[in-house]
């Protein structure tokens, strides 16, 4: 039952990545289908795009003309996959992953001799992305079956480092028992799932050619792998040790999505899925409802104990990352919600974190001490939209910050532990054992005590003196009740280039051949829809780009405070002449997911979109 439940969840995720049909080009008079090689000289908007029959013109856009100045298609991933795990090292190596490709992919390339039909971790070899020229030619839109089922790149050669289930048996005792992405029960040791969703990569160097690659595996439960690797003079990498990081002492982990490496060299992994989050103002949690089947794999993780939902949904830091036994610490202080990513500013105290959900919030945490995220103050962003504007391509937002609460991991953990004994026998229809919306409202309005159960309060806190647990255990609802903006839709990866921000804020000359006087944090938005276009609240955008998403950037002031968010690059839609449906242009963004910033100011964007083959884009904001 538990594996069946997980398979249903995985199938639902896979079905959501619907590929676009073939009429991705711009509208023009229908041309004959067969002679598409001329494609109307590609740029005159002649026959390119329609070709008469929807779905047959797979070469549409094949020359890679991306329609947007400064936008270059660096690579495409195999059918069914999304691009995840973007990480650029100081040595110029670009790591990225192939997440949940179609299991029917069978083609192999000459370099790897492996099929891309399961989760794949890899790197582009033979190119230094820190010295990448400006005149890169676009990689083509895949046409042949080989192109559609493998990684095709404009520069470099993609090397597979590991795939789901790989044990690296050739390494003997230095291999990984069970395999990459395989998760087990904490108490029984029973295998729960094999996970084909590699996400974040973070590389911790030891010297110029050796280091440790940490990779998130995003499922329910989740995990993180570590590969010790070395690079030969040819640029090819070799794996020397492999392991799955031990999360047992923090009761396991859930849906490890994107992440970052802190300025002091520790991986930060983001727990994205949580068991309940108060999207609307009336919903109460029902995690322990015996009829709830979506929790089966998490129940298997902690069996025979019933899982405490407040143990999951945080940023976890891997301390002592290169030791034989890395230590995992969950930072409850940064709040509990669907963490997509967090990024630490150069002051080593200020942390921004994005919530990947409908009605999401952008959060800020300021630690009490540098390099120590165990105590500090949590904030939520309040947006003010530009007056008179609604088009996502031109509409920005001023940002102010709403203080939620101060706390420490130690204090918050004592609140979490109060829910450990709750199980399905405590469920009462119409009541909740956990924090209720009424509880959070009472906290937000300054009540002295929690409501009783009869007045909508949760069982654990009913009638007790008020405390600040709502801010850290139900952070989205707490932010919403305090007046912050809880309206983002698919708020995805956030990223800075450390040196660019450091130079802009402090004036230190750390970026070669350029004077950097403005600091930005870049933000991926996969889906500008639902709460962003509903005509209500703080965000009221038009639906012009809707499902195709876009990239924003946030201004960073001299206190590392975000003051304004503005659009940088939006996806492009057009209406199919055959179906009437709006589609995302294959030559523009389609649901950008994670984004990273290069030292020269260009950004690299990975898609989680609707195309048959999602794209790894390179974009130069200075081109517009």
For each residue, the residues with C-beta under 8 A, 3 or more apart:
1: 4 5 293 296
2: 5 6 192 296 297 299 300
3: 6 7 192 193
4: 1 7 8
5: 1 2 8 9 293 294 296 297
6: 2 3 9 10 192 193 219 220 296 297
7: 3 4 10 11
8: 4 5 11 12
9: 5 6 12 13 220 294
10: 6 7 13 14 100 219
11: 7 8 14 15
12: 8 9 15 16
13: 9 10 16 17 100
14: 10 11 17 80 100
15: 11 12 18
16: 12 13
17: 13 14 80 82 100 608 609 610
18: 15 610
19: 79 610 611 612
20: 24 583 584 586 590 610 611 612
21: 54 55 576 579 583
22: 51 54 55 56 57 58 60
23: 49 50 51 54 55 57 60 576 577 578 583
24: 20 49 60 61 141 583 585 586 587 611
25: 28 48 49 50 57 60 61 585 586 587
26: 45 48 49 67 574 585
27: 45 49 50 574 575 577
28: 25 31 40 45 46 47 48 49 50
29: 46 47 50
30: 47 50 51 52 577
31: 28 35 36 40 46 47 50 51 52
32: 35 47 51 52
33: 36 51 52 53 56 57
34:
35: 31 32 38
36: 31 33 39 47 51 57 59 60
37: 59
38: 35 41 47
39: 36 42 46 47 48 59 60 62 63
40: 28 31 44 45 46 47 48
41: 38 44 46
42: 39 48 63 65
43: 48 65
44: 40 41
45: 26 27 28 40 48 49
46: 28 29 31 39 40 41
47: 28 29 30 31 32 36 38 39 40 50 51
48: 25 26 28 39 40 42 43 45 51 60 61
49: 23 24 25 26 27 28 45 57 60
50: 23 25 27 28 29 30 31 47 57 577
51: 22 23 30 31 32 33 36 47 48 56 57 60
52: 30 31 32 33 56
53: 33 56 57
54: 21 22 23 576 577 578 579
55: 21 22 23
56: 22 33 51 52 53
57: 22 23 25 33 36 49 50 51 53 60
58: 22 62 141 142 143
59: 36 37 39 62 141 143
60: 22 23 24 25 36 39 48 49 51 57 141 586
61: 24 25 48 64 65 141 586 587
62: 39 58 59 140 141 143
63: 39 42 138 140
64: 61 72 73 137 138 139 140 141 154 587
65: 42 43 61 138 587
66: 71 72 73 138 587 588
67: 26 71 572 585 587 588
68: 71 569 572 587 588 619
69: 623 624
70: 619 620 621 622 623 624
71: 66 67 68 569 588 589 617 618 619 623
72: 64 66 136 137 138 154 617 618 619
73: 64 66 76 138 139 140 141 154 587 615 616 617
74: 136 139 153 154 155 604 615 616 617 618
75: 83 96 124 139 151 152 153 154 158 615 616
76: 73 139 141 142 147 151 152 613 614 615 616
77: 81 82 83 98 101 116 151 613 614 615 616
78: 81 98 101 102 105 116 148 149 150 151 613
79: 19 101 102 105 148 149 612 613
80: 14 17 100 101 102 105
81: 77 78 98 99 100 101 102 116 614
82: 17 77 99 100 593 606 607 608 609 614
83: 75 77 86 96 97 98 99 593 594 606 607 608 614 615 616
84: 96 97 99 197 198 199 200 258 593 594 606 608
85: 95 96 97 99 121 198 199 200 201 215 216 594 606
86: 83 94 95 96 201 493 594 595 596 604 606 616
87: 94 95 96 200 201 202 203 261 596
88: 92 93 94 95 129 130 596 598 604
89: 92 93 94 95 203 205 211
90: 130 205
91: 128 130 205 208 209 231
92: 88 89 127 128 129 130 131
93: 88 89 123 124 125 128 129 203 231
94: 86 87 88 89 123 124 127 129 156 604
95: 85 86 87 88 89 121 122 123 201 203 213
96: 75 83 84 85 86 87 122 123 124 201 606 616
97: 83 84 85 119 120 121 122 198 199 201 215
98: 77 78 81 83 101 116 119 120 122 151 198
99: 81 82 83 84 85 119 196 197 198 199 218
100: 10 13 14 17 80 81 82 119 196 197
101: 77 78 79 80 81 98 105 116 117 118 119 120 196
102: 78 79 80 81 105 117 149
103: 117 118
104: 117
105: 78 79 80 101 102 115 116 117 149
106: 115 117 149
107: 115 116 145 146 148 149 150
108: 112 113 114 115 150
109: 112 113 146 150 151 158
110: 113
111: 157 158 159
112: 108 109 158 159 160
113: 108 109 110
114: 108 160 163
115: 105 106 107 108 149
116: 77 78 81 98 101 105 107 120 149 150 151
117: 101 102 103 104 105 106
118: 101 103 163 164 165 196
119: 97 98 99 100 101 163 164 180 181 195 196 197 198 217
120: 97 98 101 116 160 162 163 164 198
121: 85 95 97 160 161 162 163 180 198 201 213 215 225 227
122: 95 96 97 98 151 158 159 160 161
123: 93 94 95 96 158 159 161 237
124: 75 93 94 96 127 129 153 155 156 157 158 159
125: 93 156 157 158 159 234 235 236 237
126: 155 156 157 235
127: 92 94 124 132 155 156
128: 91 92 93 131 132
129: 88 92 93 94 124 132 598 604
130: 88 90 91 92 598 599
131: 92 128
132: 127 128 129 136 155 598 602 618
133: 136
134: 620
135:
136: 72 74 132 133 154 155 618
137: 64 72 154
138: 63 64 65 66 72 73 154
139: 64 73 74 75 76 152 153 154
140: 62 63 64 73 143 147 152
141: 24 58 59 60 61 62 64 73 76 586 587 613
142: 58 76 147 148 152 612 613
143: 58 59 62 140 147 148
144: 147 148
145: 107 148 149
146: 107 109 149 150
147: 76 140 142 143 144 150 152 613
148: 78 79 107 142 143 144 145 612 613
149: 78 79 102 105 106 107 115 116 145 146
150: 78 107 108 109 116 146 147
151: 75 76 77 78 98 109 116 122 158
152: 75 76 139 140 142 147 613
153: 74 75 124 139 156 157 158 616
154: 64 72 73 74 75 136 137 138 139
155: 74 124 126 127 132 136
156: 94 124 125 126 127 153
157: 111 124 125 126 153
158: 75 109 111 112 122 123 124 125 151 153
159: 111 112 122 123 124 125 236 237
160: 112 114 120 121 122 163
161: 121 122 123 213 227 229 237 239
162: 120 121 166 168 180 215 225 227 239 242
163: 114 118 119 120 121 160 166 180
164: 118 119 120 179 180 181 182 194 195 196 198
165: 118 179 180 181 182 194
166: 162 163 176 179 180 242
167: 175 176 177 178 179 242
168: 162 171 174 175 176 239 242
169: 172 175
170: 175
171: 168 174 175 239 240 241 242
172: 169 175
173:
174: 168 171 240 241 242
175: 167 168 169 170 171 172 242
176: 166 167 168 179 180 225 242 243 244
177: 167
178: 167 182 184 191 244
179: 164 165 166 167 176 182 194
180: 119 121 162 163 164 165 166 176 198 215 217 225 242 244
181: 119 164 165 194 195 196 197 198 217 219 223 225
182: 164 165 178 179 191 193 194 195 244
183: 191 192 193 195 217 219 221 222 223 301
184: 178 189 190 191 192
185: 188 189 190 192 300 301 302 303
186: 248 251 252 301 302
187: 302 303 304 305
188: 185 303
189: 184 185
190: 184 185 300
191: 178 182 183 184 194
192: 2 3 6 183 184 185 221 297 300 301
193: 3 6 182 183 219 221 297
194: 164 165 179 181 182 191
195: 119 164 181 182 183 217 218 219 222 223
196: 99 100 101 118 119 164 181
197: 84 99 100 119 181 217 218 219
198: 84 85 97 98 99 119 120 121 164 180 181 201 215 216 217 218
199: 84 85 97 99 215 216 217 218 256 257 258 259
200: 84 85 87 214 215 216 256 257 258 259 260 267 269 270 341 594
201: 85 86 87 95 96 97 121 198 213 214 215 216
202: 87 213 214 259 260 261 267 268
203: 87 89 93 95 211 212 213 214 261
204: 211 212 214 261 265 267 321 322
205: 89 90 91 208 210 211
206: 210 211 212 322
207: 210 211
208: 91 205
209: 91 230 231 232
210: 205 206 207 228 229 230 231
211: 89 203 204 205 206 207 228 229
212: 203 204 206 226 227 228 229 321 322
213: 95 121 161 201 202 203 226 227 229
214: 200 201 202 203 204 224 225 226 245 267 269 318 321
215: 85 97 121 162 180 198 199 200 201 224 225 226 227
216: 85 198 199 200 201 222 223 224 256 257 258 259 269 270
217: 119 180 181 183 195 197 198 199 222 223 224 225 256
218: 99 195 197 198 199 222 255 256 257 272
219: 6 10 181 183 193 195 197 222 223 255 297
220: 6 9 254 255 273 297 298
221: 183 192 193 252 253 254 297 298 301
222: 183 195 216 217 218 219 253 254 255 256 271
223: 181 183 195 216 217 219 244 245 247 253 256
224: 214 215 216 217 244 245 247 253 256 267 269 318
225: 121 162 176 180 181 214 215 217 242 243 244 245
226: 212 213 214 215 241 242 243 244 245 321 326
227: 121 161 162 212 213 215 239 241 242
228: 210 211 212 239 240 241 242
229: 161 210 211 212 213 237 238 239 240
230: 209 210 237 238 240
231: 91 93 209 210 235 236 237 238
232: 209 235 236 237 238
233:
234: 125
235: 125 126 231 232
236: 125 159 231 232
237: 123 125 159 161 229 230 231 232
238: 229 230 231 232
239: 161 162 168 171 227 228 229 242
240: 171 174 228 229 230
241: 171 174 226 227 228
242: 162 166 167 168 171 174 175 176 180 225 226 227 228 239
243: 176 225 226
244: 176 178 180 182 223 224 225 226
245: 214 223 224 225 226 318 326 328
246: 249 325 326 328
247: 223 224 250 251 252 253 316 328
248: 186 251 252
249: 246 328
250: 247 253 311 316 328 329 330
251: 186 247 248 302 307 308 311 312
252: 186 221 247 248 301 302 311 312
253: 221 222 223 224 247 250 256 269 271 312 316 328
254: 220 221 222 271 272 273 274 298 312 313
255: 218 219 220 222 271 272 273
256: 199 200 216 217 218 222 223 224 253 259 269 270 271 272 316
257: 199 200 216 218 270 271 272 339 340 341 356
258: 84 199 200 216 270 340 341 492 493 593 594
259: 199 200 202 216 256 267 268 269 270 341 342
260: 200 202 267 268 341 342 343 344 495
261: 87 202 203 204 265 266 267 268
262: 265 266 267 268 317 344 348 371
263: 344 346 348 371 498
264: 348 371
265: 204 261 262 321
266: 261 262 317 318 319 321
267: 200 202 204 214 224 259 260 261 262 317 318 321
268: 202 259 260 261 262 315 316 317 318 342 344
269: 200 214 216 224 253 256 259 315 316 317 318
270: 200 216 256 257 258 259 315 339 340 341 342 353
271: 222 253 254 255 256 257 274 312 313 314 315 316 339
272: 218 254 255 256 257 338 339 340 356
273: 220 254 255 312 313 338
274: 254 271 277 309 312 313 336 337 338
275: 285 287 295 298 307 309 312 313
276: 283 285 286 287 309 434
277: 274 313 337 338 357 474 476 477
278: 281 283 284 437 440 474 476 477 480
279: 283 357 358 359 476
280: 283 359
281: 278 437 480
282: 437
283: 276 278 279 280 437
284: 278 432 434 436 437 456
285: 275 276 309 432 434 435 436
286: 276 289 292 427 432
287: 275 276 292 295 309 434
288: 292 306 422 423 424 426 427 433
289: 286 292 424 427
290: 424 427
291:
292: 286 287 288 289 295
293: 1 5 296
294: 5 9
295: 275 287 292 298 299 307
296: 1 2 5 6 293 299 300
297: 2 5 6 192 193 219 220 221 300 301
298: 220 221 254 275 295 301 302 307 312
299: 2 295 296 302 303 306 307
300: 2 185 190 192 296 297 303
301: 183 185 186 192 221 252 297 298 307
302: 185 186 187 251 252 298 299 305 306 307
303: 185 187 188 299 300
304: 187
305: 187 302
306: 288 299 302 422 423 424
307: 251 275 295 298 299 301 302 311 312
308: 251 311 416 417 419 420 422
309: 274 275 276 285 287 312 313 419 434
310: 313 336 415 416 419 434 473
311: 250 251 252 307 308 416
312: 251 252 253 254 271 273 274 275 298 307 309 336
313: 254 271 273 274 275 277 309 310 336 337 338 339
314: 271 330 331 332 334 335 336 339
315: 268 269 270 271 330 331 334 339 342 351 353 373
316: 247 250 253 256 268 269 271 328 329 330 331
317: 262 266 267 268 269 328 329 330 331 373
318: 214 224 245 266 267 268 269 321 326 327 328
319: 266 326 327 328 329
320: 323 325 326 327
321: 204 212 214 226 265 266 267 318 326
322: 204 206 212 326
323: 320 326 327
324:
325: 246 320
326: 226 245 246 318 319 320 321 322 323
327: 318 319 320 323
328: 245 246 247 249 250 253 316 317 318 319
329: 250 316 317 319 374 409
330: 250 314 315 316 317 409
331: 314 315 316 317 334 373 374 409
332: 314 335 336 407 409 412 413 416 472
333: 365 367 373 374 375 376 378 407 408 409 412 472
334: 314 315 331 339 342 351 353 363 365 373 378
335: 314 332 353 363 365 378 404 471 472 475
336: 274 310 312 313 314 332 472 473 474 475
337: 274 277 313 355 357 360 361 363 475 476
338: 272 273 274 277 313 355 356 357 360
339: 257 270 271 272 313 314 315 334 342 353 354 355 356
340: 257 258 270 272 353 354 355 356 491 492 493 494
341: 200 257 258 259 260 270 353 354 492 493 494 495 594
342: 259 260 268 270 315 334 339 351 352 353 354 494
343: 260 351 352 353 494 495 496 521
344: 260 262 263 268 348 350 351
345: 348 349 350 351 352 496 501 556 560
346: 263 498 501 502 505 506 560
347: 350 370 560
348: 262 263 264 344 345 367 370 371
349: 345 366 367 368 369 370 376
350: 344 345 347 364 365 366 367 560 561
351: 315 334 342 343 344 345 364 365 366 367 373
352: 342 343 345 362 363 364 365 494 521 562
353: 270 315 334 335 339 340 341 342 343 362 363 364 365 494
354: 339 340 341 342 360 362 363 488 491 492 493 494 523
355: 337 338 339 340 360 361 362 363 476 488 491
356: 257 272 338 339 340 360 490 491 492
357: 277 279 337 338 360 476 490 491
358: 279 489 490 530 531
359: 279 280 476 480 486 487 488 489 530 531
360: 337 338 354 355 356 357 476 486 487 488 489 490 491
361: 337 355 380 381 475 476 479 480 484 485 486 488 491
362: 352 353 354 355 380 381 485 488 491 562
363: 334 335 337 352 353 354 355 378 379 380 381 475 479
364: 350 351 352 353 378 379 380 381 401 562
365: 333 334 335 350 351 352 353 373 376 377 378 379
366: 349 350 351 376 377 379
367: 333 348 349 350 351 370 372 373 374 375 376
368: 349 372 375 376
369: 349 372 375
370: 347 348 349 367
371: 262 263 264 348
372: 367 368 369 375
373: 315 317 331 333 334 351 365 367 376
374: 329 331 333 367 408 409 410
375: 333 367 368 369 372 406 407 408 409
376: 333 349 365 366 367 368 373 406 407
377: 365 366 403 404 405 406
378: 333 334 335 363 364 365 403 404 405 406 407 471 472 475
379: 363 364 365 366 401 402 403 404
380: 361 362 363 364 401 402 404 475 478 479 482 484 485 486
381: 361 362 363 364 399 400 401 402 484 485 562
382: 399 400 401 402 483 484 485 538
383: 397 398 399 485 487 538 539 565
384: 397 398 399 400 538
385: 389 395 396 397 538 539 540
386: 389 395 396 397
387:
388:
389: 385 386 394 395 396
390: 395 540 541 542
391: 394 395 541 542 544
392: 395 528 541 542 544 545 550 567 570
393: 544 545 550 567 570
394: 389 391 567
395: 385 386 389 390 391 392 541 567
396: 385 386 389 564 565 566 567
397: 383 384 385 386 538 539 564 565 566
398: 383 384 563 564
399: 381 382 383 384 554 562 563 564 565
400: 381 382 384
401: 364 379 380 381 382 561
402: 379 380 381 382 479 482 483 484
403: 377 378 379
404: 335 377 378 379 380 471 475 478 479 482
405: 377 378 468 471 472 478
406: 375 376 377 378 468
407: 332 333 375 376 378 411 412 468 471 472
408: 333 374 375 411 412
409: 329 330 331 332 333 374 375 412 413
410: 374 413 414
411: 407 408 414 415
412: 332 333 407 408 409 415 416 469 472 473
413: 332 409 410 416 417
414: 410 411 417 418
415: 310 411 412 418 467 469 472 473
416: 308 310 311 332 412 413 419 420 473
417: 308 413 414 420
418: 414 415 460
419: 308 309 310 416 422 433 434 460
420: 308 416 417
421:
422: 288 306 308 419 426 433 434 459 460
423: 288 306 426
424: 288 289 290 306 427
425:
426: 288 422 423 433 459
427: 286 288 289 290 424 433
428: 431
429:
430:
431: 428 453 459
432: 284 285 286 435 436 458 459
433: 288 419 422 426 427 458 459 460
434: 276 284 285 287 309 310 419 422 458 459 460
435: 285 432 439 440 458 461 469 470 473 474
436: 284 285 432 439 440 451 456 457 458
437: 278 281 282 283 284 440 441 456 477
438: 441 442 451 455 456 457
439: 435 436 442 443 450 451 456 457 458 461 470
440: 278 435 436 437 443 444 470 474 477 478 481
441: 437 438 444 445 481
442: 438 439 445 447 449 450 451 457 466
443: 439 440 446 447 466 468 470 471 478 481
444: 440 441 470 478 481 482
445: 441 442 481
446: 443
447: 442 443 450 451 466
448: 465 466
449: 442 463 464 465 466
450: 439 442 447 457 458 461 462 463 464 465 466
451: 436 438 439 442 447 455 456 457 462 463
452: 455 457 462 463
453: 431 456 457 458 459 462
454:
455: 438 451 452
456: 284 436 437 438 439 451 453
457: 436 438 439 442 450 451 452 453 461 462 463
458: 432 433 434 435 436 439 450 453 461 462
459: 422 426 431 432 433 434 453 462
460: 418 419 422 433 434
461: 435 439 450 457 458 464 469
462: 450 451 452 453 457 458 459
463: 449 450 451 452 457
464: 449 450 461
465: 448 449 450
466: 442 443 447 448 449 450
467: 415
468: 405 406 407 443 471 472
469: 412 415 435 461 472 473
470: 435 439 440 443 444 473 474 477 478
471: 335 378 404 405 407 443 468 475 478
472: 332 333 335 336 378 405 407 412 415 468 469 475
473: 310 336 412 415 416 435 469 470
474: 277 278 336 435 440 470 477 478
475: 335 336 337 361 363 378 380 404 471 472 478 479
476: 277 278 279 337 355 357 359 360 361 479 480 486
477: 277 278 437 440 470 474 480 481
478: 380 404 405 440 443 444 470 471 474 475 481 482
479: 361 363 380 402 404 475 476 482 484 486
480: 278 281 359 361 476 477 483 484 486
481: 440 441 443 444 445 477 478
482: 380 402 404 444 478 479
483: 382 402 480
484: 361 380 381 382 402 479 480
485: 361 362 380 381 382 383 488 537 538 539
486: 359 360 361 380 476 479 480 531
487: 359 360 383 531 532 537 538 539
488: 354 355 359 360 361 362 485 491 525 531 532 539
489: 358 359 360 525 527 528 529 530 531 532
490: 356 357 358 360 525 526 527 529 549 591
491: 340 354 355 356 357 360 361 362 488 523 525
492: 258 340 341 354 356 523 524 525 526 592 593 594 595 608
493: 86 258 340 341 354 523 524 593 594 595 596 606
494: 340 341 342 343 352 353 354 521 522 523 524 595
495: 260 341 343 521 522 594 595 596 597 603
496: 343 345 500 501 519 520 521 522 556 597
497: 500 501 597 598 599 601
498: 263 346 501 502
499: 502 503 510 511 599
500: 496 497 503 504 511 516 519 520 597 599 601
501: 345 346 496 497 498 504 505 519 520 521 556 560
502: 346 498 499 505 506 508 510
503: 499 500 506 507 508 509 510 511 515 516
504: 500 501 516 517 518 519 556
505: 346 501 502 519 556 557 558 560
506: 346 502 503
507: 503
508: 502 503
509: 503
510: 499 502 503
511: 499 500 503 514 516 599
512:
513:
514: 511 600 601
515: 503
516: 500 503 504 511 519 601
517: 504
518: 504 555
519: 496 500 501 504 505 516 555 556
520: 496 500 501 553 554 555 556 597
521: 343 352 494 495 496 501 553 554 556 562
522: 494 495 496 551 552 553 554 568 595 597 603
523: 354 491 492 493 494 551 552 553 554 565 595
524: 492 493 494 549 551 592 593 594 595 605
525: 488 489 490 491 492 528 549 550 551 552 592
526: 490 492 549 591 592 593 608 609
527: 489 490 530 546 547 549 591
528: 392 489 525 532 533 541 543 545 546 547 548 549 550 570
529: 489 490 532 533 543 546 547
530: 358 359 489 527 533 534
531: 358 359 486 487 488 489 534 536 537 539
532: 487 488 489 528 529 539 541
533: 528 529 530 540 541 542 543 546
534: 530 531 537 540
535: 540
536: 531 540
537: 485 487 531 534 540
538: 382 383 384 385 397 485 487
539: 383 385 397 485 487 488 531 532
540: 385 390 533 534 535 536 537
541: 390 391 392 395 528 532 533
542: 390 391 392 533
543: 528 529 533 546
544: 391 392 393 573
545: 392 393 528 548 549 550 570 571 572 573
546: 527 528 529 533 543 573 582
547: 527 528 529 573 582 584 591 610
548: 528 545 570 571 572 573 584 585 588 589 590 591 609
549: 490 524 525 526 527 528 545 570 571 589 590 591 592 609
550: 392 393 525 528 545 567 568 569 570 571 589 592
551: 522 523 524 525 567 568 569 570 589 592 595 603 605 619
552: 522 523 525 565 566 567 568
553: 520 521 522 523 565 566 568 621
554: 399 520 521 522 523 562 563 564 565 566
555: 518 519 520 562 563 564 565 566
556: 345 496 501 504 505 519 520 521 560 561 562 563
557: 505 560 561 562 563
558: 505
559:
560: 345 346 347 350 501 505 556 557
561: 350 401 556 557
562: 352 362 364 381 399 521 554 555 556 557 565
563: 398 399 554 555 556 557
564: 396 397 398 399 554 555
565: 383 396 397 399 523 552 553 554 555 562
566: 396 397 552 553 554 555
567: 392 393 394 395 396 550 551 552 570
568: 522 550 551 552 553 603 619 621
569: 68 71 550 551 589 619 621
570: 392 393 528 545 548 549 550 551 567 589
571: 545 548 549 550 584 585 588 589 590 591 592
572: 67 68 545 548 584 585 587 588 589
573: 544 545 546 547 548 582 583 584 585
574: 26 27 582 583 585
575: 27 580 581 582 583
576: 21 23 54 579 580 581 582 583
577: 23 27 30 50 54
578: 23 54
579: 21 54 576
580: 575 576
581: 575 576
582: 546 547 573 574 575 576
583: 20 21 23 24 573 574 575 576 610
584: 20 547 548 571 572 573 588 589 590 591 609 610 611
585: 24 25 26 67 548 571 572 573 574 588 590
586: 20 24 25 60 61 141 590 611
587: 24 25 61 64 65 66 67 68 73 141 572
588: 66 67 68 71 548 571 572 584 585
589: 71 548 549 550 551 569 570 571 572 584 592 605 607 609 617
590: 20 548 549 571 584 585 586 607 609 610 611 614 615
591: 490 526 527 547 548 549 571 584 607 608 609 610
592: 492 524 525 526 549 550 551 571 589 595 605 606 607 608 609 617
593: 82 83 84 258 492 493 524 526 605 606 607 608
594: 83 84 85 86 200 258 341 492 493 495 524 605 606
595: 86 492 493 494 495 522 523 524 551 592 603 604 605 606
596: 86 87 88 493 495 603 604
597: 495 496 497 500 520 522 601 602 603
598: 88 129 130 132 497 601 602 603 604
599: 130 497 499 500 511
600: 514
601: 497 500 514 516 597 598 620 621 622
602: 132 597 598 618 619 620 621
603: 495 522 551 568 595 596 597 598 618 619 621
604: 74 86 88 94 129 595 596 598 616 617 618 619
605: 524 551 589 592 593 594 595 616 617 618 619
606: 82 83 84 85 86 96 493 592 593 594 595 614 616 617
607: 82 83 589 590 591 592 593 611 614 615 616 617
608: 17 82 83 84 492 526 591 592 593 614
609: 17 82 526 548 549 584 589 590 591 592 614 615
610: 17 18 19 20 547 583 584 590 591
611: 19 20 24 584 586 590 607 614 615
612: 19 20 79 142 148
613: 76 77 78 79 141 142 147 148 152
614: 76 77 81 82 83 590 606 607 608 609 611
615: 73 74 75 76 77 83 590 607 609 611
616: 73 74 75 76 77 83 86 96 153 604 605 606 607
617: 71 72 73 74 589 592 604 605 606 607
618: 71 72 74 132 136 602 603 604 605
619: 68 70 71 72 551 568 569 602 603 604 605 623
620: 70 134 601 602 623
621: 70 553 568 569 601 602 603 624
622: 70 601
623: 69 70 71 619 620
624: 69 70 621
